[in-house]
Amino acid sequence: MNKYKFIEWCRINIFESANFYYKVLVVLTSYFLFNRFIRKISFVYLNTDFITLKIIEGALFGLTYLILIISVCFLRKKIPVIVFFCWFGLISVFLINEIRYAHLNLDYSILKSLTSTQGFYAAKLTLPILFWGVWGVLKNNITYGATFIKHLKTFLIVNLVFIISGIIFGGSLFESYPLTGRWGYNGLLSHGTTNSGFYGMILLGLSLNNRGDWNKIFLFSLGLIMLGHKAALLYLILIIYFVWIKDKVVKKSLFWIGLIFVFSSSYWFPKAVKYSNFWNSIYENHGVLGALLSLRNENISNVFSSSEFGLFNMFFGGVVRYPKDVEMMLFDLFIFYGVVGVLLYFLFIFKYVKEWFLAIPIIVAFFGGGLYESPLAMFVFGVIVFNNSKKHHSINDL
């Protein structure tokens, strides 16, 4: 086989193959779940962390990034221009801020940046942009996407057995927050906000299916409750409101009830948290807002009080460096990439997410991290978006 035939074989069977990227999804998801569970065991029973597993995971995602760049080169005429524009724009803002930081800090290390600080964050944020661009133009992507979601759905249902076992029999291994005293069970899973995303996005996909399996919808709804994450409850509330309830009068009534519920939180919240030592302690030390936002409001105060926001920083960010963040999508995009980065990222998102229903994970990300900071969660979100677009009402129909 000469090199031209080999390149052509790679193009067809790797770089332009939905089957290949389906296998990439399976490998990344399987290793992600395995890695997190082993590290969870080591944390609970050995009080340590296996760094090697983390390094391998980073290498796998790094290799995926490289393969996607090659795929983009082959598929450049098919991928929407806006994908290139948004990806290149965010990378450019990152490079500008890196040059600024390196100029002011003589101990700057590009290796450290790419493995643990701002470069690492930039890679996590921009990798899904290329994946969505490539996956969206691959032949049979819907078929392979449905197969992948089916397998993920099966695993998450099996995981419910371990969640229920944890609730019935106790033990830290199946807890969402081991050894903290905070209630919640995630079974074999470990990464908190990604867990909420998996269960929430699968429930969203099931709910959008006109032939929805109500047994599975019930199981995934129950799973979101048992996880013990506020993000999981927000997923469930938004899906009920935007997808399940069709009557406009009922929606308006629930909207006003929700507003009353929020504005009266200073009255009912102190009474509710008394049933949990963990949340009662958070409330007494940080107030209602601190408990509801898991101290993210204090992250906002710390970032904005300790940083100078000149005109350049307003437009391009760079006032702080990862891992110092807020864990709320809009704020993190702003402090790292400025107004330009916010506009670029949402320009990309709403190129593909055209229905309010499918925007639910984005709404949840406004109040908590996980989706936009997790390439795998964004991969899953992309697959669900492509498999459910153009089947339902548009934004104007709501």
C-alpha positions in Angstrom: 0.0 0.0 0.0 1.6 3.3 -1.1 1.3 6.4 1.1 -1.6 7.9 -1.0 -3.7 4.9 -0.6 -2.9 4.8 3.1 -3.9 8.5 3.5 -7.1 7.7 1.6 -7.8 4.7 3.8 -7.3 6.9 6.9 -9.5 9.6 5.6 -12.4 7.2 4.9 -12.1 4.9 7.9 -10.8 7.3 10.6 -11.1 11.0 9.9 -14.4 11.0 8.1 -16.0 8.0 9.8 -18.9 8.2 12.2 -18.1 4.6 13.2 -14.6 5.6 14.3 -15.9 8.5 16.3 -18.5 6.4 17.8 -15.7 4.1 19.0 -13.9 7.2 20.3 -17.0 8.1 22.4 -17.2 4.6 23.8 -13.5 4.5 24.7 -13.5 8.0 26.3 -16.7 7.3 28.2 -15.6 3.9 29.4 -12.2 5.1 30.6 -13.7 8.2 32.2 -16.1 6.1 34.2 -13.5 3.5 35.1 -10.9 6.2 36.1 -13.4 8.1 38.3 -14.6 5.0 40.1 -11.1 3.7 40.8 -10.1 7.1 42.1 -13.2 7.2 44.2 -12.3 3.9 45.8 -8.8 5.2 46.5 -10.2 8.3 48.0 -12.7 6.5 50.3 -10.4 3.6 51.4 -6.8 4.7 50.8 -7.1 8.5 51.1 -5.0 9.0 48.0 -5.3 9.6 44.3 -3.9 7.6 41.3 -2.3 10.4 39.3 -1.3 8.0 36.5 -5.0 7.4 35.7 -5.5 11.1 35.4 -2.5 11.5 33.1 -3.8 8.7 30.8 -7.2 10.4 30.6 -5.5 13.6 29.7 -3.5 11.8 27.0 -6.6 10.2 25.5 -8.4 13.5 25.2 -5.2 15.1 23.9 -5.0 12.5 21.2 -8.7 13.0 20.4 -8.0 16.7 19.9 -5.2 15.9 17.5 -7.4 13.5 15.5 -10.2 16.1 15.4 -7.9 18.7 14.0 -6.9 16.3 11.2 -10.6 15.5 10.5 -11.3 19.2 10.4 -8.7 19.6 7.6 -10.3 16.9 5.6 -13.9 18.1 6.2 -13.2 21.9 6.1 -15.5 22.4 3.1 -18.5 20.7 4.9 -18.1 22.1 8.4 -19.9 25.4 9.0 -17.6 28.5 8.9 -18.9 29.6 12.2 -17.2 26.6 13.9 -13.8 27.7 12.6 -14.6 31.3 13.5 -15.5 30.5 17.1 -12.8 28.0 17.7 -10.1 30.2 16.2 -11.4 33.2 18.1 -11.3 31.5 21.5 -7.8 30.1 20.8 -6.7 33.6 19.8 -8.0 35.2 23.0 -6.3 32.4 25.0 -2.9 33.0 23.2 -3.2 36.8 23.7 -3.7 36.4 27.4 -0.9 33.8 27.6 1.5 36.1 26.0 0.5 38.9 28.4 0.9 36.6 31.4 4.2 35.2 30.2 5.6 38.7 29.7 4.8 39.6 33.3 5.9 36.3 34.9 9.4 35.1 34.2 8.6 31.7 35.7 5.9 31.0 33.1 5.8 27.4 31.8 3.8 26.4 28.7 3.9 22.8 29.9 2.3 23.7 33.2 -0.3 25.8 31.4 -1.3 23.0 29.1 -1.4 20.3 31.9 -2.9 22.2 34.8 -3.8 25.8 34.3 -5.0 28.1 31.6 -4.0 26.1 28.6 -5.6 23.0 30.1 -8.8 25.0 30.5 -8.7 26.3 27.0 -8.3 22.8 25.6 -11.3 21.6 27.6 -13.4 24.5 26.4 -12.5 24.3 22.7 -12.2 20.6 22.1 -16.0 20.1 22.0 -16.3 22.9 19.4 -14.3 20.8 16.9 -16.2 17.6 17.9 -19.6 19.2 17.2 -18.3 20.6 13.9 -17.0 17.2 12.8 -19.7 15.0 14.2 -22.4 17.1 12.6 -21.3 16.4 9.1 -20.4 12.7 9.4 -22.5 10.2 7.4 -24.7 8.1 9.7 -24.0 10.2 12.8 -27.6 10.0 13.9 -27.5 6.2 13.8 -24.2 5.9 15.7 -25.3 8.6 18.1 -28.5 6.7 18.9 -26.5 3.5 19.6 -24.1 5.4 21.8 -26.9 6.9 23.8 -28.6 3.5 24.1 -25.4 2.0 25.7 -24.9 5.0 28.0 -28.6 4.8 29.0 -28.2 1.1 29.9 -25.2 1.8 32.1 -27.0 4.6 33.9 -30.0 2.4 34.6 -27.7 -0.4 36.0 -26.0 2.3 38.1 -29.3 3.1 39.7 -29.1 -0.3 41.3 -25.9 0.8 43.1 -27.5 4.1 44.0 -30.4 2.4 45.6 -28.1 0.0 47.4 -26.2 2.9 48.8 -29.4 4.5 50.1 -30.6 1.2 51.7 -27.4 -0.2 53.1 -25.3 2.9 53.5 -21.5 3.1 53.0 -19.4 5.9 51.6 -18.4 4.3 48.3 -21.7 4.9 46.6 -22.2 8.4 48.0 -22.1 11.5 45.8 -20.0 13.3 48.3 -18.1 10.6 50.3 -17.0 11.4 53.8 -18.5 14.9 53.9 -21.9 14.3 55.5 -23.8 15.7 52.5 -26.7 13.5 51.4 -26.7 12.1 47.8 -25.8 8.9 46.1 -24.3 8.4 42.6 -23.4 4.7 42.7 -20.4 3.8 40.5 -20.1 7.4 39.3 -17.8 10.0 40.8 -17.6 13.3 38.9 -20.5 15.3 40.4 -21.7 17.7 37.8 -21.0 15.4 34.9 -23.3 12.8 36.6 -26.1 15.3 36.8 -25.5 16.1 33.1 -25.6 12.4 32.1 -28.9 11.7 33.9 -30.4 15.1 33.0 -29.5 15.0 29.3 -30.7 11.4 28.9 -33.9 12.3 30.6 -34.3 15.3 28.2 -33.7 13.0 25.2 -36.3 10.5 26.5 -38.8 13.3 27.2 -38.4 14.7 23.7 -39.2 11.4 22.2 -42.8 11.3 21.1 -42.8 7.6 21.9 -41.2 8.2 25.3 -40.7 5.2 27.5 -42.3 6.4 30.8 -40.7 3.6 32.8 -37.3 4.9 31.9 -38.4 8.5 32.3 -39.5 7.6 35.9 -36.2 5.9 36.6 -34.0 8.8 35.3 -36.2 11.3 37.2 -35.7 9.3 40.3 -32.0 9.1 39.6 -31.7 12.9 39.4 -33.4 13.2 42.8 -31.2 10.6 44.5 -27.9 12.2 43.2 -28.3 14.9 45.7 -27.1 17.6 43.4 -28.9 20.9 43.1 -27.9 20.9 39.4 -29.7 17.6 39.1 -32.9 19.0 40.6 -32.7 22.0 38.3 -32.5 19.7 35.3 -35.6 17.9 36.5 -37.5 21.1 37.2 -36.7 22.6 33.8 -37.6 19.4 32.0 -40.9 19.2 33.8 -41.7 22.9 33.0 -40.5 23.2 29.4 -41.1 19.7 28.1 -43.6 17.8 30.1 -46.2 20.6 30.8 -48.0 21.7 27.6 -50.8 23.8 29.1 -49.8 27.5 29.0 -52.1 28.4 32.0 -50.4 25.8 34.1 -47.0 27.0 33.0 -47.8 30.6 34.0 -49.2 29.5 37.3 -46.1 27.5 38.1 -43.9 30.4 37.0 -45.5 32.7 39.6 -45.4 30.0 42.2 -41.7 29.6 41.5 -41.1 33.3 41.9 -42.9 33.4 45.2 -40.9 30.3 46.3 -37.6 32.0 45.4 -38.4 35.4 47.0 -39.7 33.7 50.2 -36.6 31.5 50.6 -35.3 33.6 53.5 -38.4 32.4 55.4 -38.6 28.7 54.5 -35.0 27.8 53.8 -33.7 28.1 57.5 -36.4 25.7 58.5 -35.7 23.2 55.7 -31.9 23.0 56.3 -32.4 22.1 60.0 -32.9 18.5 58.8 -29.4 18.4 57.4 -26.3 19.1 59.6 -24.3 19.8 56.5 -26.6 22.3 54.9 -27.5 23.9 58.2 -23.8 24.5 58.8 -23.4 26.1 55.3 -26.5 28.3 55.9 -25.3 29.5 59.4 -21.8 30.4 58.0 -22.7 31.7 54.5 -26.4 32.5 54.5 -29.2 31.5 52.1 -27.5 32.6 48.9 -24.3 30.8 49.9 -26.2 27.6 50.5 -28.3 27.8 47.3 -25.3 28.5 45.1 -22.8 26.3 47.0 -20.6 29.3 47.8 -20.4 30.3 44.1 -21.6 33.8 45.1 -18.4 34.1 47.2 -16.3 32.9 44.3 -17.8 35.8 42.3 -17.0 38.3 45.1 -13.5 37.0 45.5 -12.7 37.2 41.8 -14.1 40.6 41.1 -12.8 42.2 44.3 -9.3 40.9 43.8 -9.0 41.8 40.0 -8.7 45.0 38.0 -11.2 45.1 35.1 -9.8 47.6 32.6 -11.2 48.0 29.1 -8.9 45.3 27.6 -9.8 42.8 30.3 -13.5 43.6 29.8 -13.2 42.6 26.2 -10.6 39.7 26.4 -10.6 38.5 30.0 -7.5 37.1 31.5 -7.9 38.7 34.9 -7.4 35.4 36.7 -6.0 32.0 35.8 -7.5 28.5 36.1 -8.1 26.7 38.5 -9.4 29.9 40.1 -12.9 30.1 38.7 -16.5 30.7 39.7 -18.1 27.5 38.4 -20.9 29.3 36.6 -20.7 29.4 32.8 -21.3 33.1 32.1 -18.9 34.3 34.8 -16.1 31.8 33.9 -16.3 32.7 30.2 -16.2 36.4 31.1 -13.2 36.3 33.5 -11.1 34.0 31.2 -12.2 35.3 27.7 -14.1 38.6 28.3 -17.1 39.8 26.4 -15.5 38.6 23.1 -15.2 35.0 24.4 -18.8 35.1 25.8 -20.1 36.1 22.4 -18.0 33.6 20.5 -19.0 30.7 22.7 -22.7 31.4 22.6 -22.5 32.1 18.9 -21.2 28.5 18.5 -23.8 27.0 20.9 -26.8 28.6 19.3 -25.6 27.7 15.8 -26.7 24.2 16.8 -29.0 24.6 19.7 -32.1 26.2 18.2 -34.8 25.0 20.5 -35.4 26.0 24.1 -35.9 22.4 25.1 -32.3 21.5 24.0 -31.0 24.6 25.7 -31.9 23.2 29.2 -28.3 21.9 29.9 -27.0 25.4 29.0 -29.5 27.0 31.5 -28.3 24.6 34.2 -24.7 25.5 33.4 -25.5 29.1 34.1 -25.9 28.1 37.8 -23.2 25.4 38.1 -20.1 24.1 36.4 -19.7 20.7 34.7 -21.1 20.9 31.2 -18.9 23.5 29.6 -15.8 22.4 31.6 -16.2 18.7 30.8 -15.4 17.7 27.2 -17.1 14.4 27.6 -20.3 15.9 28.9 -20.2 18.3 25.9 -19.7 15.4 23.5 -22.8 13.7 24.9 -24.7 16.9 24.8 -23.7 17.3 21.1 -24.8 13.8 20.2 -28.2 14.5 21.9 -28.6 17.8 20.1 -28.0 16.3 16.7 -30.3 13.4 17.4 -33.2 15.6 18.6 -32.9 18.8 16.4 -35.6 19.7 13.9 -38.1 17.3 15.5 -39.8 19.6 17.9 -41.2 23.1 18.3 -39.0 26.1 17.7 -38.3 28.8 20.2 -41.1 31.0 18.6 -43.7 28.3 19.3 -43.2 28.4 23.1 
